[in-house]
């Protein structure tokens, strides 16, 4: 995968990086992410939307309004790996 410096810059934010690293452990709910990252559900929801828009994570059950589950994509894992090597 070609290095996308714009996306690497995008994930350098504390919240985005923390969420991506936590999702590397497996599928999580926003509540689990908020608890682990010490952030509000509102902050988590906004950040999850940004990460979905960039193709770095996916929602496993997007039609559900409660208990949504999120997973990091291959693209998200590759981007984290690339940013760690820079």
PDB file with one MODEL, atoms N, CA, C and O in Angstrom:
MODEL        1
ATOM      1  N   UNK A   1       0.846  -1.188   0.000  1.00  0.00           N
ATOM      2  CA  UNK A   1       0.000   0.000   0.000  1.00  0.00           C
ATOM      3  C   UNK A   1       0.886   1.245   0.000  1.00  0.00           C
ATOM      4  O   UNK A   1       1.830   1.348   0.784  1.00  0.00           O
ATOM      5  N   UNK A   2       0.577   2.169  -0.872  1.00  0.00           N
ATOM      6  CA  UNK A   2       1.317   3.419  -0.966  1.00  0.00           C
ATOM      7  C   UNK A   2       1.078   4.244   0.306  1.00  0.00           C
ATOM      8  O   UNK A   2      -0.031   4.264   0.840  1.00  0.00           O
ATOM      9  N   UNK A   3       2.112   4.912   0.776  1.00  0.00           N
ATOM     10  CA  UNK A   3       1.984   5.727   1.992  1.00  0.00           C
ATOM     11  C   UNK A   3       1.155   6.971   1.677  1.00  0.00           C
ATOM     12  O   UNK A   3       1.470   7.731   0.761  1.00  0.00           O
ATOM     13  N   UNK A   4       0.096   7.159   2.453  1.00  0.00           N
ATOM     14  CA  UNK A   4      -0.781   8.314   2.303  1.00  0.00           C
ATOM     15  C   UNK A   4      -0.510   9.244   3.482  1.00  0.00           C
ATOM     16  O   UNK A   4      -1.062   9.061   4.567  1.00  0.00           O
ATOM     17  N   UNK A   5       0.339  10.237   3.263  1.00  0.00           N
ATOM     18  CA  UNK A   5       0.749  11.121   4.348  1.00  0.00           C
ATOM     19  C   UNK A   5      -0.394  11.973   4.885  1.00  0.00           C
ATOM     20  O   UNK A   5      -0.387  12.374   6.049  1.00  0.00           O
ATOM     21  N   UNK A   6      -1.368  12.243   4.036  1.00  0.00           N
ATOM     22  CA  UNK A   6      -2.528  13.016   4.477  1.00  0.00           C
ATOM     23  C   UNK A   6      -3.323  12.224   5.522  1.00  0.00           C
ATOM     24  O   UNK A   6      -3.743  12.782   6.536  1.00  0.00           O
ATOM     25  N   UNK A   7      -3.531  10.916   5.273  1.00  0.00           N
ATOM     26  CA  UNK A   7      -4.233  10.077   6.241  1.00  0.00           C
ATOM     27  C   UNK A   7      -3.393   9.832   7.491  1.00  0.00           C
ATOM     28  O   UNK A   7      -3.928   9.774   8.598  1.00  0.00           O
ATOM     29  N   UNK A   8      -2.089   9.690   7.317  1.00  0.00           N
ATOM     30  CA  UNK A   8      -1.226   9.517   8.487  1.00  0.00           C
ATOM     31  C   UNK A   8      -1.323  10.744   9.380  1.00  0.00           C
ATOM     32  O   UNK A   8      -1.391  10.619  10.602  1.00  0.00           O
ATOM     33  N   UNK A   9      -1.330  11.908   8.787  1.00  0.00           N
ATOM     34  CA  UNK A   9      -1.497  13.143   9.553  1.00  0.00           C
ATOM     35  C   UNK A   9      -2.859  13.162  10.255  1.00  0.00           C
ATOM     36  O   UNK A   9      -2.972  13.599  11.400  1.00  0.00           O
ATOM     37  N   UNK A  10      -3.888  12.681   9.553  1.00  0.00           N
ATOM     38  CA  UNK A  10      -5.248  12.640  10.103  1.00  0.00           C
ATOM     39  C   UNK A  10      -5.319  11.796  11.378  1.00  0.00           C
ATOM     40  O   UNK A  10      -6.017  12.166  12.322  1.00  0.00           O
ATOM     41  N   UNK A  11      -4.609  10.670  11.416  1.00  0.00           N
ATOM     42  CA  UNK A  11      -4.714   9.783  12.584  1.00  0.00           C
ATOM     43  C   UNK A  11      -3.750  10.143  13.712  1.00  0.00           C
ATOM     44  O   UNK A  11      -3.695   9.441  14.721  1.00  0.00           O
ATOM     45  N   UNK A  12      -3.002  11.209  13.557  1.00  0.00           N
ATOM     46  CA  UNK A  12      -2.075  11.589  14.618  1.00  0.00           C
ATOM     47  C   UNK A  12      -2.788  12.249  15.795  1.00  0.00           C
ATOM     48  O   UNK A  12      -2.196  12.427  16.860  1.00  0.00           O
ATOM     49  N   UNK A  13      -4.050  12.609  15.607  1.00  0.00           N
ATOM     50  CA  UNK A  13      -4.828  13.147  16.716  1.00  0.00           C
ATOM     51  C   UNK A  13      -4.960  12.112  17.824  1.00  0.00           C
ATOM     52  O   UNK A  13      -5.101  10.919  17.555  1.00  0.00           O
ATOM     53  N   UNK A  14      -4.916  12.566  19.051  1.00  0.00           N
ATOM     54  CA  UNK A  14      -4.925  11.672  20.209  1.00  0.00           C
ATOM     55  C   UNK A  14      -6.133  10.728  20.223  1.00  0.00           C
ATOM     56  O   UNK A  14      -5.982   9.526  20.437  1.00  0.00           O
ATOM     57  N   UNK A  15      -7.325  11.275  19.994  1.00  0.00           N
ATOM     58  CA  UNK A  15      -8.551  10.454  20.014  1.00  0.00           C
ATOM     59  C   UNK A  15      -8.557   9.417  18.906  1.00  0.00           C
ATOM     60  O   UNK A  15      -8.830   8.241  19.145  1.00  0.00           O
ATOM     61  N   UNK A  16      -8.258   9.854  17.704  1.00  0.00           N
ATOM     62  CA  UNK A  16      -8.311   8.941  16.550  1.00  0.00           C
ATOM     63  C   UNK A  16      -7.331   7.790  16.715  1.00  0.00           C
ATOM     64  O   UNK A  16      -7.667   6.630  16.480  1.00  0.00           O
ATOM     65  N   UNK A  17      -6.131   8.126  17.117  1.00  0.00           N
ATOM     66  CA  UNK A  17      -5.105   7.094  17.281  1.00  0.00           C
ATOM     67  C   UNK A  17      -5.471   6.125  18.403  1.00  0.00           C
ATOM     68  O   UNK A  17      -5.302   4.914  18.264  1.00  0.00           O
ATOM     69  N   UNK A  18      -5.974   6.665  19.517  1.00  0.00           N
ATOM     70  CA  UNK A  18      -6.360   5.816  20.650  1.00  0.00           C
ATOM     71  C   UNK A  18      -7.472   4.843  20.242  1.00  0.00           C
ATOM     72  O   UNK A  18      -7.437   3.668  20.607  1.00  0.00           O
ATOM     73  N   UNK A  19      -8.443   5.330  19.495  1.00  0.00           N
ATOM     74  CA  UNK A  19      -9.554   4.479  19.064  1.00  0.00           C
ATOM     75  C   UNK A  19      -9.058   3.397  18.115  1.00  0.00           C
ATOM     76  O   UNK A  19      -9.415   2.229  18.267  1.00  0.00           O
ATOM     77  N   UNK A  20      -8.244   3.772  17.144  1.00  0.00           N
ATOM     78  CA  UNK A  20      -7.723   2.783  16.199  1.00  0.00           C
ATOM     79  C   UNK A  20      -6.893   1.718  16.919  1.00  0.00           C
ATOM     80  O   UNK A  20      -7.025   0.527  16.633  1.00  0.00           O
ATOM     81  N   UNK A  21      -6.049   2.141  17.840  1.00  0.00           N
ATOM     82  CA  UNK A  21      -5.234   1.171  18.588  1.00  0.00           C
ATOM     83  C   UNK A  21      -6.099   0.236  19.421  1.00  0.00           C
ATOM     84  O   UNK A  21      -5.810  -0.957  19.512  1.00  0.00           O
ATOM     85  N   UNK A  22      -7.154   0.763  20.027  1.00  0.00           N
ATOM     86  CA  UNK A  22      -8.050  -0.070  20.830  1.00  0.00           C
ATOM     87  C   UNK A  22      -8.812  -1.058  19.946  1.00  0.00           C
ATOM     88  O   UNK A  22      -9.019  -2.209  20.330  1.00  0.00           O
ATOM     89  N   UNK A  23      -9.224  -0.607  18.768  1.00  0.00           N
ATOM     90  CA  UNK A  23      -9.958  -1.489  17.857  1.00  0.00           C
ATOM     91  C   UNK A  23      -9.075  -2.590  17.264  1.00  0.00           C
ATOM     92  O   UNK A  23      -9.592  -3.579  16.744  1.00  0.00           O
ATOM     93  N   UNK A  24      -7.766  -2.431  17.334  1.00  0.00           N
ATOM     94  CA  UNK A  24      -6.879  -3.508  16.887  1.00  0.00           C
ATOM     95  C   UNK A  24      -7.074  -4.754  17.744  1.00  0.00           C
ATOM     96  O   UNK A  24      -6.789  -5.866  17.298  1.00  0.00           O
ATOM     97  N   UNK A  25      -7.561  -4.572  18.980  1.00  0.00           N
ATOM     98  CA  UNK A  25      -7.797  -5.695  19.891  1.00  0.00           C
ATOM     99  C   UNK A  25      -9.037  -6.501  19.515  1.00  0.00           C
ATOM    100  O   UNK A  25      -9.194  -7.643  19.948  1.00  0.00           O
ATOM    101  N   UNK A  26      -9.921  -5.906  18.709  1.00  0.00           N
ATOM    102  CA  UNK A  26     -11.133  -6.600  18.300  1.00  0.00           C
ATOM    103  C   UNK A  26     -12.322  -5.662  18.205  1.00  0.00           C
ATOM    104  O   UNK A  26     -12.191  -4.453  18.394  1.00  0.00           O
ATOM    105  N   UNK A  27     -13.473  -6.225  17.912  1.00  0.00           N
ATOM    106  CA  UNK A  27     -14.714  -5.471  17.741  1.00  0.00           C
ATOM    107  C   UNK A  27     -15.142  -4.876  19.084  1.00  0.00           C
ATOM    108  O   UNK A  27     -15.127  -5.560  20.108  1.00  0.00           O
ATOM    109  N   UNK A  28     -15.524  -3.589  19.068  1.00  0.00           N
ATOM    110  CA  UNK A  28     -15.901  -2.887  20.294  1.00  0.00           C
ATOM    111  C   UNK A  28     -17.140  -2.019  20.074  1.00  0.00           C
ATOM    112  O   UNK A  28     -17.464  -1.645  18.947  1.00  0.00           O
ATOM    113  N   UNK A  29     -17.822  -1.709  21.178  1.00  0.00           N
ATOM    114  CA  UNK A  29     -18.952  -0.774  21.157  1.00  0.00           C
ATOM    115  C   UNK A  29     -18.441   0.622  21.510  1.00  0.00           C
ATOM    116  O   UNK A  29     -17.360   0.753  22.083  1.00  0.00           O
ATOM    117  N   UNK A  30     -19.202   1.664  21.177  1.00  0.00           N
ATOM    118  CA  UNK A  30     -18.797   3.015  21.569  1.00  0.00           C
ATOM    119  C   UNK A  30     -18.625   3.151  23.091  1.00  0.00           C
ATOM    120  O   UNK A  30     -17.733   3.861  23.554  1.00  0.00           O
ATOM    121  N   UNK A  31     -19.464   2.482  23.848  1.00  0.00           N
ATOM    122  CA  UNK A  31     -19.355   2.558  25.301  1.00  0.00           C
ATOM    123  C   UNK A  31     -18.021   1.976  25.782  1.00  0.00           C
ATOM    124  O   UNK A  31     -17.376   2.549  26.661  1.00  0.00           O
ATOM    125  N   UNK A  32     -17.613   0.856  25.217  1.00  0.00           N
ATOM    126  CA  UNK A  32     -16.331   0.259  25.570  1.00  0.00           C
ATOM    127  C   UNK A  32     -15.172   1.182  25.189  1.00  0.00           C
ATOM    128  O   UNK A  32     -14.214   1.344  25.946  1.00  0.00           O
ATOM    129  N   UNK A  33     -15.277   1.775  24.019  1.00  0.00           N
ATOM    130  CA  UNK A  33     -14.229   2.680  23.543  1.00  0.00           C
ATOM    131  C   UNK A  33     -14.147   3.906  24.443  1.00  0.00           C
ATOM    132  O   UNK A  33     -13.056   4.322  24.831  1.00  0.00           O
ATOM    133  N   UNK A  34     -15.298   4.485  24.774  1.00  0.00           N
ATOM    134  CA  UNK A  34     -15.330   5.672  25.631  1.00  0.00           C
ATOM    135  C   UNK A  34     -14.717   5.376  26.998  1.00  0.00           C
ATOM    136  O   UNK A  34     -13.962   6.185  27.538  1.00  0.00           O
ATOM    137  N   UNK A  35     -15.044   4.224  27.542  1.00  0.00           N
ATOM    138  CA  UNK A  35     -14.516   3.834  28.846  1.00  0.00           C
ATOM    139  C   UNK A  35     -12.997   3.672  28.784  1.00  0.00           C
ATOM    140  O   UNK A  35     -12.287   4.174  29.656  1.00  0.00           O
ATOM    141  N   UNK A  36     -12.505   2.993  27.789  1.00  0.00           N
ATOM    142  CA  UNK A  36     -11.068   2.735  27.643  1.00  0.00           C
ATOM    143  C   UNK A  36     -10.285   4.019  27.393  1.00  0.00           C
ATOM    144  O   UNK A  36      -9.187   4.193  27.923  1.00  0.00           O
ATOM    145  N   UNK A  37     -10.849   4.921  26.584  1.00  0.00           N
ATOM    146  CA  UNK A  37     -10.145   6.134  26.176  1.00  0.00           C
ATOM    147  C   UNK A  37     -10.427   7.343  27.075  1.00  0.00           C
ATOM    148  O   UNK A  37      -9.878   8.423  26.859  1.00  0.00           O
ATOM    149  N   UNK A  38     -11.281   7.156  28.077  1.00  0.00           N
ATOM    150  CA  UNK A  38     -11.659   8.259  28.984  1.00  0.00           C
ATOM    151  C   UNK A  38     -12.225   9.458  28.221  1.00  0.00           C
ATOM    152  O   UNK A  38     -11.831  10.599  28.461  1.00  0.00           O
ATOM    153  N   UNK A  39     -13.140   9.190  27.314  1.00  0.00           N
ATOM    154  CA  UNK A  39     -13.780  10.238  26.523  1.00  0.00           C
ATOM    155  C   UNK A  39     -15.293  10.080  26.603  1.00  0.00           C
ATOM    156  O   UNK A  39     -15.800   9.009  26.938  1.00  0.00           O
ATOM    157  N   UNK A  40     -16.002  11.151  26.293  1.00  0.00           N
ATOM    158  CA  UNK A  40     -17.464  11.098  26.301  1.00  0.00           C
ATOM    159  C   UNK A  40     -17.961  10.316  25.088  1.00  0.00           C
ATOM    160  O   UNK A  40     -17.269  10.204  24.075  1.00  0.00           O
ATOM    161  N   UNK A  41     -19.157   9.787  25.211  1.00  0.00           N
ATOM    162  CA  UNK A  41     -19.789   9.078  24.092  1.00  0.00           C
ATOM    163  C   UNK A  41     -19.927  10.017  22.891  1.00  0.00           C
ATOM    164  O   UNK A  41     -19.756   9.593  21.748  1.00  0.00           O
ATOM    165  N   UNK A  42     -20.230  11.272  23.145  1.00  0.00           N
ATOM    166  CA  UNK A  42     -20.374  12.254  22.073  1.00  0.00           C
ATOM    167  C   UNK A  42     -19.065  12.401  21.286  1.00  0.00           C
ATOM    168  O   UNK A  42     -19.073  12.391  20.055  1.00  0.00           O
ATOM    169  N   UNK A  43     -17.947  12.537  22.002  1.00  0.00           N
ATOM    170  CA  UNK A  43     -16.639  12.625  21.327  1.00  0.00           C
ATOM    171  C   UNK A  43     -16.340  11.357  20.543  1.00  0.00           C
ATOM    172  O   UNK A  43     -15.835  11.414  19.421  1.00  0.00           O
ATOM    173  N   UNK A  44     -16.651  10.225  21.135  1.00  0.00           N
ATOM    174  CA  UNK A  44     -16.406   8.946  20.473  1.00  0.00           C
ATOM    175  C   UNK A  44     -17.254   8.840  19.209  1.00  0.00           C
ATOM    176  O   UNK A  44     -16.745   8.455  18.156  1.00  0.00           O
ATOM    177  N   UNK A  45     -18.527   9.173  19.298  1.00  0.00           N
ATOM    178  CA  UNK A  45     -19.427   9.084  18.136  1.00  0.00           C
ATOM    179  C   UNK A  45     -18.935   9.947  16.978  1.00  0.00           C
ATOM    180  O   UNK A  45     -18.926   9.511  15.827  1.00  0.00           O
ATOM    181  N   UNK A  46     -18.528  11.172  17.296  1.00  0.00           N
ATOM    182  CA  UNK A  46     -18.017  12.062  16.243  1.00  0.00           C
ATOM    183  C   UNK A  46     -16.755  11.497  15.602  1.00  0.00           C
ATOM    184  O   UNK A  46     -16.603  11.522  14.381  1.00  0.00           O
ATOM    185  N   UNK A  47     -15.863  10.993  16.428  1.00  0.00           N
ATOM    186  CA  UNK A  47     -14.608  10.449  15.916  1.00  0.00           C
ATOM    187  C   UNK A  47     -14.841   9.173  15.112  1.00  0.00           C
ATOM    188  O   UNK A  47     -14.196   8.967  14.085  1.00  0.00           O
ATOM    189  N   UNK A  48     -15.749   8.320  15.563  1.00  0.00           N
ATOM    190  CA  UNK A  48     -16.074   7.106  14.816  1.00  0.00           C
ATOM    191  C   UNK A  48     -16.601   7.460  13.428  1.00  0.00           C
ATOM    192  O   UNK A  48     -16.247   6.811  12.443  1.00  0.00           O
ATOM    193  N   UNK A  49     -17.439   8.480  13.349  1.00  0.00           N
ATOM    194  CA  UNK A  49     -17.973   8.919  12.050  1.00  0.00           C
ATOM    195  C   UNK A  49     -16.846   9.371  11.124  1.00  0.00           C
ATOM    196  O   UNK A  49     -16.854   9.056   9.934  1.00  0.00           O
ATOM    197  N   UNK A  50     -15.878  10.108  11.669  1.00  0.00           N
ATOM    198  CA  UNK A  50     -14.738  10.562  10.865  1.00  0.00           C
ATOM    199  C   UNK A  50     -13.922   9.371  10.350  1.00  0.00           C
ATOM    200  O   UNK A  50     -13.509   9.335   9.191  1.00  0.00           O
ATOM    201  N   UNK A  51     -13.702   8.407  11.234  1.00  0.00           N
ATOM    202  CA  UNK A  51     -12.903   7.234  10.858  1.00  0.00           C
ATOM    203  C   UNK A  51     -13.619   6.362   9.822  1.00  0.00           C
ATOM    204  O   UNK A  51     -12.982   5.794   8.936  1.00  0.00           O
ATOM    205  N   UNK A  52     -14.935   6.261   9.938  1.00  0.00           N
ATOM    206  CA  UNK A  52     -15.724   5.524   8.941  1.00  0.00           C
ATOM    207  C   UNK A  52     -15.627   6.215   7.586  1.00  0.00           C
ATOM    208  O   UNK A  52     -15.433   5.566   6.558  1.00  0.00           O
ATOM    209  N   UNK A  53     -15.762   7.525   7.595  1.00  0.00           N
ATOM    210  CA  UNK A  53     -15.716   8.307   6.357  1.00  0.00           C
ATOM    211  C   UNK A  53     -14.391   8.112   5.615  1.00  0.00           C
ATOM    212  O   UNK A  53     -14.357   8.129   4.384  1.00  0.00           O
ATOM    213  N   UNK A  54     -13.312   7.928   6.360  1.00  0.00           N
ATOM    214  CA  UNK A  54     -11.992   7.728   5.754  1.00  0.00           C
ATOM    215  C   UNK A  54     -11.721   6.263   5.423  1.00  0.00           C
ATOM    216  O   UNK A  54     -10.679   5.940   4.852  1.00  0.00           O
ATOM    217  N   UNK A  55     -12.652   5.374   5.776  1.00  0.00           N
ATOM    218  CA  UNK A  55     -12.489   3.956   5.464  1.00  0.00           C
ATOM    219  C   UNK A  55     -11.548   3.219   6.408  1.00  0.00           C
ATOM    220  O   UNK A  55     -11.041   2.149   6.070  1.00  0.00           O
ATOM    221  N   UNK A  56     -11.314   3.784   7.590  1.00  0.00           N
ATOM    222  CA  UNK A  56     -10.374   3.189   8.533  1.00  0.00           C
ATOM    223  C   UNK A  56     -11.038   2.223   9.505  1.00  0.00           C
ATOM    224  O   UNK A  56     -10.376   1.358  10.079  1.00  0.00           O
ATOM    225  N   UNK A  57     -12.338   2.371   9.688  1.00  0.00           N
ATOM    226  CA  UNK A  57     -13.119   1.446  10.509  1.00  0.00           C
ATOM    227  C   UNK A  57     -14.455   1.197   9.816  1.00  0.00           C
ATOM    228  O   UNK A  57     -14.849   1.933   8.910  1.00  0.00           O
ATOM    229  N   UNK A  58     -15.143   0.147  10.259  1.00  0.00           N
ATOM    230  CA  UNK A  58     -16.495  -0.113   9.773  1.00  0.00           C
ATOM    231  C   UNK A  58     -17.408  -0.396  10.954  1.00  0.00           C
ATOM    232  O   UNK A  58     -16.969  -0.843  12.014  1.00  0.00           O
ATOM    233  N   UNK A  59     -18.680  -0.126  10.744  1.00  0.00           N
ATOM    234  CA  UNK A  59     -19.699  -0.510  11.714  1.00  0.00           C
ATOM    235  C   UNK A  59     -20.239  -1.859  11.254  1.00  0.00           C
ATOM    236  O   UNK A  59     -20.691  -2.004  10.119  1.00  0.00           O
ATOM    237  N   UNK A  60     -20.186  -2.842  12.148  1.00  0.00           N
ATOM    238  CA  UNK A  60     -20.606  -4.202  11.801  1.00  0.00           C
ATOM    239  C   UNK A  60     -22.122  -4.317  11.653  1.00  0.00           C
ATOM    240  O   UNK A  60     -22.608  -5.183  10.925  1.00  0.00           O
ATOM    241  N   UNK A  61     -22.869  -3.458  12.333  1.00  0.00           N
ATOM    242  CA  UNK A  61     -24.333  -3.510  12.276  1.00  0.00           C
ATOM    243  C   UNK A  61     -24.897  -2.085  12.140  1.00  0.00           C
ATOM    244  O   UNK A  61     -25.508  -1.569  13.076  1.00  0.00           O
ATOM    245  N   UNK A  62     -24.693  -1.457  10.982  1.00  0.00           N
ATOM    246  CA  UNK A  62     -25.057  -0.048  10.801  1.00  0.00           C
ATOM    247  C   UNK A  62     -26.548   0.269  10.923  1.00  0.00           C
ATOM    248  O   UNK A  62     -26.907   1.414  11.195  1.00  0.00           O
ATOM    249  N   UNK A  63     -27.412  -0.708  10.732  1.00  0.00           N
ATOM    250  CA  UNK A  63     -28.854  -0.440  10.818  1.00  0.00           C
ATOM    251  C   UNK A  63     -29.346  -0.409  12.263  1.00  0.00           C
ATOM    252  O   UNK A  63     -30.446   0.074  12.531  1.00  0.00           O
ATOM    253  N   UNK A  64     -28.558  -0.910  13.173  1.00  0.00           N
ATOM    254  CA  UNK A  64     -28.923  -0.923  14.587  1.00  0.00           C
ATOM    255  C   UNK A  64     -28.729   0.475  15.180  1.00  0.00           C
ATOM    256  O   UNK A  64     -27.771   1.172  14.847  1.00  0.00           O
ATOM    257  N   UNK A  65     -29.639   0.872  16.053  1.00  0.00           N
ATOM    258  CA  UNK A  65     -29.518   2.177  16.700  1.00  0.00           C
ATOM    259  C   UNK A  65     -28.911   2.070  18.092  1.00  0.00           C
ATOM    260  O   UNK A  65     -28.505   3.075  18.675  1.00  0.00           O
ATOM    261  N   UNK A  66     -28.849   0.877  18.616  1.00  0.00           N
ATOM    262  CA  UNK A  66     -28.189   0.654  19.902  1.00  0.00           C
ATOM    263  C   UNK A  66     -27.228  -0.521  19.758  1.00  0.00           C
ATOM    264  O   UNK A  66     -27.370  -1.356  18.864  1.00  0.00           O
ATOM    265  N   UNK A  67     -26.272  -0.567  20.634  1.00  0.00           N
ATOM    266  CA  UNK A  67     -25.281  -1.648  20.623  1.00  0.00           C
ATOM    267  C   UNK A  67     -24.616  -1.839  19.262  1.00  0.00           C
ATOM    268  O   UNK A  67     -24.540  -2.954  18.747  1.00  0.00           O
ATOM    269  N   UNK A  68     -24.145  -0.752  18.699  1.00  0.00           N
ATOM    270  CA  UNK A  68     -23.387  -0.849  17.445  1.00  0.00           C
ATOM    271  C   UNK A  68     -21.995  -1.390  17.746  1.00  0.00           C
ATOM    272  O   UNK A  68     -21.429  -1.135  18.809  1.00  0.00           O
ATOM    273  N   UNK A  69     -21.463  -2.130  16.803  1.00  0.00           N
ATOM    274  CA  UNK A  69     -20.140  -2.720  16.949  1.00  0.00           C
ATOM    275  C   UNK A  69     -19.226  -2.218  15.841  1.00  0.00           C
ATOM    276  O   UNK A  69     -19.607  -2.188  14.671  1.00  0.00           O
ATOM    277  N   UNK A  70     -18.022  -1.825  16.223  1.00  0.00           N
ATOM    278  CA  UNK A  70     -17.070  -1.246  15.285  1.00  0.00           C
ATOM    279  C   UNK A  70     -15.805  -2.082  15.214  1.00  0.00           C
ATOM    280  O   UNK A  70     -15.369  -2.684  16.195  1.00  0.00           O
ATOM    281  N   UNK A  71     -15.223  -2.097  14.001  1.00  0.00           N
ATOM    282  CA  UNK A  71     -14.025  -2.891  13.754  1.00  0.00           C
ATOM    283  C   UNK A  71     -13.069  -2.091  12.866  1.00  0.00           C
ATOM    284  O   UNK A  71     -13.501  -1.376  11.961  1.00  0.00           O
ATOM    285  N   UNK A  72     -11.793  -2.217  13.130  1.00  0.00           N
ATOM    286  CA  UNK A  72     -10.788  -1.557  12.291  1.00  0.00           C
ATOM    287  C   UNK A  72     -10.690  -2.320  10.964  1.00  0.00           C
ATOM    288  O   UNK A  72     -10.795  -3.546  10.936  1.00  0.00           O
ATOM    289  N   UNK A  73     -10.492  -1.589   9.880  1.00  0.00           N
ATOM    290  CA  UNK A  73     -10.358  -2.208   8.558  1.00  0.00           C
ATOM    291  C   UNK A  73      -8.890  -2.536   8.280  1.00  0.00           C
ATOM    292  O   UNK A  73      -7.995  -2.114   9.012  1.00  0.00           O
ATOM    293  N   UNK A  74      -8.666  -3.285   7.222  1.00  0.00           N
ATOM    294  CA  UNK A  74      -7.301  -3.565   6.788  1.00  0.00           C
ATOM    295  C   UNK A  74      -6.566  -2.259   6.510  1.00  0.00           C
ATOM    296  O   UNK A  74      -5.396  -2.105   6.860  1.00  0.00           O
ATOM    297  N   UNK A  75      -7.260  -1.330   5.882  1.00  0.00           N
ATOM    298  CA  UNK A  75      -6.680  -0.015   5.577  1.00  0.00           C
ATOM    299  C   UNK A  75      -6.267   0.690   6.867  1.00  0.00           C
ATOM    300  O   UNK A  75      -5.199   1.300   6.920  1.00  0.00           O
ATOM    301  N   UNK A  76      -7.089   0.615   7.897  1.00  0.00           N
ATOM    302  CA  UNK A  76      -6.776   1.232   9.182  1.00  0.00           C
ATOM    303  C   UNK A  76      -5.557   0.598   9.834  1.00  0.00           C
ATOM    304  O   UNK A  76      -4.699   1.295  10.376  1.00  0.00           O
ATOM    305  N   UNK A  77      -5.485  -0.732   9.778  1.00  0.00           N
ATOM    306  CA  UNK A  77      -4.327  -1.437  10.351  1.00  0.00           C
ATOM    307  C   UNK A  77      -3.047  -1.080   9.612  1.00  0.00           C
ATOM    308  O   UNK A  77      -2.010  -0.835  10.229  1.00  0.00           O
ATOM    309  N   UNK A  78      -3.125  -1.053   8.285  1.00  0.00           N
ATOM    310  CA  UNK A  78      -1.954  -0.711   7.473  1.00  0.00           C
ATOM    311  C   UNK A  78      -1.486   0.710   7.761  1.00  0.00           C
ATOM    312  O   UNK A  78      -0.286   0.966   7.862  1.00  0.00           O
ATOM    313  N   UNK A  79      -2.432   1.630   7.892  1.00  0.00           N
ATOM    314  CA  UNK A  79      -2.088   3.023   8.150  1.00  0.00           C
ATOM    315  C   UNK A  79      -1.404   3.171   9.506  1.00  0.00           C
ATOM    316  O   UNK A  79      -0.426   3.909   9.623  1.00  0.00           O
ATOM    317  N   UNK A  80      -1.903   2.482  10.530  1.00  0.00           N
ATOM    318  CA  UNK A  80      -1.248   2.523  11.839  1.00  0.00           C
ATOM    319  C   UNK A  80       0.167   1.985  11.741  1.00  0.00           C
ATOM    320  O   UNK A  80       1.095   2.567  12.303  1.00  0.00           O
ATOM    321  N   UNK A  81       0.338   0.893  11.040  1.00  0.00           N
ATOM    322  CA  UNK A  81       1.646   0.287  10.869  1.00  0.00           C
ATOM    323  C   UNK A  81       2.607   1.255  10.150  1.00  0.00           C
ATOM    324  O   UNK A  81       3.764   1.405  10.543  1.00  0.00           O
ATOM    325  N   UNK A  82       2.113   1.888   9.118  1.00  0.00           N
ATOM    326  CA  UNK A  82       2.933   2.841   8.380  1.00  0.00           C
ATOM    327  C   UNK A  82       3.319   4.047   9.248  1.00  0.00           C
ATOM    328  O   UNK A  82       4.461   4.506   9.212  1.00  0.00           O
ATOM    329  N   UNK A  83       2.369   4.546  10.015  1.00  0.00           N
ATOM    330  CA  UNK A  83       2.654   5.730  10.834  1.00  0.00           C
ATOM    331  C   UNK A  83       3.641   5.387  11.946  1.00  0.00           C
ATOM    332  O   UNK A  83       4.405   6.250  12.379  1.00  0.00           O
ATOM    333  N   UNK A  84       3.637   4.150  12.410  1.00  0.00           N
ATOM    334  CA  UNK A  84       4.590   3.733  13.440  1.00  0.00           C
ATOM    335  C   UNK A  84       6.005   3.621  12.889  1.00  0.00           C
ATOM    336  O   UNK A  84       6.980   3.767  13.626  1.00  0.00           O
ATOM    337  N   UNK A  85       6.110   3.359  11.580  1.00  0.00           N
ATOM    338  CA  UNK A  85       7.428   3.179  10.984  1.00  0.00           C
ATOM    339  C   UNK A  85       8.053   4.481  10.469  1.00  0.00           C
ATOM    340  O   UNK A  85       9.191   4.491  10.000  1.00  0.00           O
ATOM    341  N   UNK A  86       7.300   5.567  10.562  1.00  0.00           N
ATOM    342  CA  UNK A  86       7.819   6.860  10.070  1.00  0.00           C
ATOM    343  C   UNK A  86       8.537   7.576  11.200  1.00  0.00           C
ATOM    344  O   UNK A  86       9.049   8.678  11.006  1.00  0.00           O
TER     345      UNK A  86
ENDMDL
END
